[in-house]
Amino acid sequence: MSLPSEYVNAIYKDTGNPAYKGNPFIEALTPIMELKQLKEGLEGKVDFSLNDLQDKPRQRAHMVAALLDDFFQPLSQHVLLEERISIMIRRGYVSRNLLDGSLNKHLQDGYERVMSGDLQSYKFRNVLTTATCLSLIGCSGSGKSSTLDRILATYPQVIYHQQHNFFQLSYLKIECPNNGSQQSLCLNFFREVDKRLGTNYENSHGLRGRGVPTLL
């Protein structure tokens, strides 16, 4: 099967964590990085030559401006944020194992809610969820988005599990609508999924006149 260049085929590696063992979604992710690997993965390299000092002032002004995009020095706060995101991604998969049936239970419960229009509806009682959330709050321009982008870039976004014929979307970045609309947020979600997986959920689900509870 020919895959787009940005997709990767799953290669499974033991994480050394009993809670993650035998979970293809976790074992196909980038291995948990040590501090040195994390620093190399996050830091931004600056292409600099001493000859640049001899360039004309206006030319050097453009080089200095490029530092805003190219230079990134990981600090302790960035390491802590990466660790929390790493845990959050992996823990979310613990209760969604492709091999033990837990993923199918979540999918069937979701299908039941869509078909019934009742967010409280379920097919399986007491399905375990290990998904967590995280809030990152800071002043505009302080580097929140660029830091998140660098952390997420250490993960392959789409992983193909050939043995199971399954595409794993390890993360998705969705822009919040400026009007605060839940419906617009749902449409943004479908649009991003379509962009990454080549699907058509925006038209088949988002633009069919469904109400917000059903979309959610």
C-alpha positions as CSV (number, residue, x, y, z in Angstrom):
1,M,0.0,0.0,0.0
2,S,1.4,3.3,-1.1
3,L,1.3,6.0,1.7
4,P,1.6,9.8,1.5
5,S,5.1,10.9,2.3
6,E,4.1,12.4,5.7
7,Y,2.7,9.1,6.9
8,V,4.9,6.5,8.7
9,N,4.5,2.8,9.0
10,A,4.2,1.5,12.5
11,I,7.4,0.1,14.1
12,Y,6.7,-1.2,17.6
13,K,9.2,-0.8,20.4
14,D,8.9,-1.9,24.0
15,T,8.5,1.1,26.3
16,G,9.6,-0.7,29.4
17,N,6.4,0.4,31.1
18,P,4.1,-2.4,32.1
19,A,1.0,-0.2,31.6
20,Y,2.0,0.5,28.0
21,K,3.1,-3.1,27.1
22,G,1.2,-4.7,24.2
23,N,-0.5,-1.5,23.2
24,P,0.3,-0.8,19.5
25,F,-0.8,2.8,19.6
26,I,1.8,3.5,22.3
27,E,4.6,1.3,21.1
28,A,4.5,2.9,17.7
29,L,5.0,6.4,19.1
30,T,8.4,8.1,19.3
31,P,10.3,6.5,22.3
32,I,10.2,8.5,25.5
33,M,13.1,10.8,25.2
34,E,15.9,11.4,27.7
35,L,16.9,14.9,28.5
36,K,19.7,15.0,25.9
37,Q,17.5,13.7,23.1
38,L,14.8,16.1,24.1
39,K,17.1,19.0,24.0
40,E,18.4,18.0,20.5
41,G,14.8,17.5,19.3
42,L,13.5,20.9,20.5
43,E,16.3,23.3,20.1
44,G,16.4,25.6,17.1
45,K,19.7,25.8,15.2
46,V,20.9,29.1,13.9
47,D,22.9,29.0,10.6
48,F,25.6,31.6,11.4
49,S,28.9,32.5,9.7
50,L,31.4,35.1,10.9
51,N,31.3,36.6,7.4
52,D,27.7,37.7,8.2
53,L,29.2,40.3,10.5
54,Q,30.6,42.0,7.4
55,D,27.3,42.3,5.6
56,K,25.6,45.6,5.2
57,P,23.4,46.8,8.1
58,R,20.1,46.3,6.2
59,Q,21.1,42.8,5.2
60,R,22.0,42.0,8.8
61,A,18.6,43.3,10.0
62,H,17.0,40.5,8.0
63,M,19.3,37.9,9.6
64,V,18.5,39.2,13.1
65,A,14.8,39.0,12.3
66,A,15.2,35.3,11.3
67,L,16.4,34.5,14.8
68,L,12.8,34.9,16.0
69,D,11.9,31.8,14.0
70,D,15.2,29.8,14.0
71,F,16.5,30.2,17.5
72,F,15.0,28.2,20.4
73,Q,16.7,27.3,23.6
74,P,14.8,24.6,25.6
75,L,14.3,25.6,29.3
76,S,13.2,23.7,32.3
77,Q,9.6,24.9,31.7
78,H,9.7,23.4,28.2
79,V,11.0,20.1,29.5
80,L,8.2,19.9,32.0
81,L,5.6,20.8,29.4
82,E,6.9,18.1,27.0
83,E,6.8,15.5,29.8
84,R,3.2,16.3,30.6
85,I,2.2,16.1,27.0
86,S,4.1,12.8,26.6
87,I,2.3,11.4,29.6
88,M,-1.1,12.7,28.4
89,I,-0.8,11.2,24.9
90,R,0.3,7.8,26.2
91,R,-2.1,7.6,29.1
92,G,-5.0,8.4,26.7
93,Y,-4.2,5.3,24.7
94,V,-4.1,3.0,27.8
95,S,-7.9,2.6,27.7
96,R,-8.0,2.5,23.9
97,N,-6.0,-0.6,23.1
98,L,-6.5,-1.9,19.6
99,L,-5.9,-5.4,20.7
100,D,-8.0,-6.0,23.9
101,G,-11.3,-4.6,22.6
102,S,-11.3,-1.4,24.7
103,L,-11.0,0.8,21.6
104,N,-14.0,-0.9,20.0
105,K,-16.1,-0.3,23.2
106,H,-15.3,3.4,23.0
107,L,-16.2,3.5,19.3
108,Q,-19.5,1.7,19.8
109,D,-20.5,3.9,22.7
110,G,-19.7,6.9,20.4
111,Y,-21.8,5.4,17.6
112,E,-24.7,4.8,20.0
113,R,-24.7,8.5,21.1
114,V,-24.6,9.7,17.5
115,M,-27.5,7.5,16.4
116,S,-29.6,8.2,19.5
117,G,-28.8,11.9,19.8
118,D,-28.3,11.4,23.5
119,L,-24.9,12.2,25.0
120,Q,-25.6,10.1,28.0
121,S,-26.4,7.0,26.0
122,Y,-24.0,4.0,26.0
123,K,-23.7,0.4,24.8
124,F,-21.2,-0.8,27.3
125,R,-21.4,0.2,31.0
126,N,-18.4,1.4,33.0
127,V,-16.0,1.7,30.1
128,L,-12.7,2.9,31.5
129,T,-11.3,6.2,30.2
130,T,-7.7,7.3,30.9
131,A,-7.9,10.5,28.8
132,T,-6.6,13.6,30.5
133,C,-6.5,17.3,29.6
134,L,-4.1,20.2,30.1
135,S,-4.4,24.0,30.0
136,L,-1.5,26.2,29.0
137,I,-2.1,29.8,29.8
138,G,0.2,32.7,29.0
139,C,0.6,36.2,27.6
140,S,0.3,36.6,23.8
141,G,3.6,36.2,22.1
142,S,5.2,34.4,25.0
143,G,5.9,31.3,22.9
144,K,3.0,29.0,23.8
145,S,2.2,28.0,20.2
146,S,5.7,27.7,19.0
147,T,6.7,25.5,22.0
148,L,3.7,23.2,21.4
149,D,4.5,23.0,17.7
150,R,8.1,22.0,18.5
151,I,7.0,19.3,21.0
152,L,4.3,17.9,18.7
153,A,6.8,17.8,15.8
154,T,8.8,15.1,17.7
155,Y,5.8,12.7,17.0
156,P,4.7,11.3,13.7
157,Q,1.2,12.7,13.2
158,V,-0.2,9.8,11.1
159,I,0.9,6.2,11.7
160,Y,-0.3,3.3,9.6
161,H,-0.6,0.0,11.4
162,Q,-0.4,-2.4,8.4
163,Q,-1.1,-5.5,10.4
164,H,-4.4,-4.1,11.6
165,N,-5.1,-1.8,8.5
166,F,-5.6,1.1,10.9
167,F,-4.5,4.7,10.7
168,Q,-3.5,6.4,14.0
169,L,-3.8,10.1,14.3
170,S,-1.5,10.8,17.2
171,Y,-2.3,14.5,17.6
172,L,-4.4,17.1,15.9
173,K,-4.1,20.9,16.2
174,I,-7.4,22.7,16.0
175,E,-7.8,26.5,15.9
176,C,-10.5,27.8,18.3
177,P,-13.2,29.9,16.4
178,N,-13.1,33.6,17.1
179,N,-16.8,33.6,17.8
180,G,-16.6,30.9,20.4
181,S,-19.1,28.7,18.5
182,Q,-19.2,25.0,19.4
183,Q,-20.5,24.2,15.9
184,S,-17.5,26.0,14.3
185,L,-15.2,24.2,16.6
186,C,-16.7,20.8,15.4
187,L,-16.3,21.9,11.8
188,N,-12.7,22.9,12.4
189,F,-12.2,19.4,13.9
190,F,-13.7,17.6,10.8
191,R,-11.7,19.9,8.5
192,E,-8.4,19.1,10.1
193,V,-9.1,15.3,10.2
194,D,-10.0,15.5,6.5
195,K,-6.8,17.4,5.8
196,R,-4.6,14.8,7.5
197,L,-6.3,11.6,6.5
198,G,-7.9,12.5,3.2
199,T,-11.4,11.8,4.5
200,N,-14.6,13.7,3.9
201,Y,-16.1,14.1,7.4
202,E,-16.8,17.8,7.0
203,N,-19.3,17.2,4.2
204,S,-20.6,13.8,5.4
205,H,-21.0,14.8,9.1
206,G,-20.4,18.5,9.6
207,L,-22.5,20.1,6.8
208,R,-25.6,18.0,7.1
209,G,-27.6,20.3,9.4
210,R,-26.9,18.3,12.5
211,G,-27.2,20.1,15.9
212,V,-24.3,20.8,18.2
213,P,-25.1,18.0,20.6
214,T,-25.0,15.5,17.8
215,L,-21.7,17.0,16.4
216,L,-20.1,16.8,19.8
